[in-house]
Amino acid sequence: MGSLKTAFYLGVCLSAWIITTADGVSLPKAENVLWVSLDFKTILTWTTTSSNDTYTVLYSWDDSNWEESPDCIRVSESECDLTNCLDPLNRLYSADIKTEAATMDYDDYQDESPHTYSPHINPYEESKISAVKFSVEVVEESNVTVMISDPVTSIHKQGRQLTIRDILKDDLKYKISYYKSGSTRKRDIISDSSIAKVSGLDPGVRYCFMVAAFIPSRPKTFQHGAWSILQCTPEQGTHKLCLLSVTYAKPLCLTLTLIILLEMNLGALVGGLLILLIVLIIIVTVTILCCKCCRQRNKTLQTSQSSTVV
């Protein structure tokens, strides 16, 4: 009877020791799991308290059909690029991060590994769009053309790197915000294409522009891309007026620099042109008078010389 009790107590103590030991070597779970997606490049990130463990990432759409990411099997990094796995983009995806010891037998212990599940993400609706590049071309005094470059993505198909327009197609629009230089009143227009015409501008006035991708079909939080760098139309122009001298065969070129004020109105512009015309008339008149004086002087000199000879 004593031997039976001894064996029982020994078994209880051994079981407790095994449980205690197992708890002592339990693997830590991944924490702070986040999706980072920019221009449809989608990366899963997390934090960990151990530097000796490895991680295997599985992904799923609609919380079914779990598959391992081929690039994230027993990796030591705390991130996984799932860009090539999340196809098609317009689906609801989630991920499972499985923690594994570096010395663990993968086949025997995969079901005992701790799991951490990510939030859901739909890359088509939630991927952020970076700031676009664009140029402004002045077509007429009151019209400009804004030419926008579609940002490229990390997705390649048929040997070609796709742009955001290749992915979003007709859902992609651009919001153009512009205002007079020195003013705080902004105006916005929406363009369906990458080439937009902005009309109705005040002639001779400097305008500044910013552009951002705009996807109205998305949830409101993800509709706007990042705003571009500010670009403005030219502030001043230089013109050359060439006059043909009456006396000389070579043209006399006068360089006139017209400084256009930031808020110049039509009346001021007409006044400036009138002043320029008056100056031009004065120059021509003075040139003609000088020529007449020279001719009269030469004639008088010739008459005087003739009288002296006689």
PyMOL commands that set and color helices and strands:
alter all, ss='L'
color gray80, all
select helices_A, chain A and resi 2-24+106-112+123-126+164-171+220-222+266-309
alter helices_A, ss='H'
color red, helices_A
select strands_A, chain A and resi 31-38+41-47+53-61+64-68+79-81+93-101+115-117+133-140+143-149+152-157+160-163+173-180+187-191+195-198+207-214+231-232+237-244+251-258
alter strands_A, ss='S'
color yellow, strands_A
deselect
rebuild
show_as cartoon
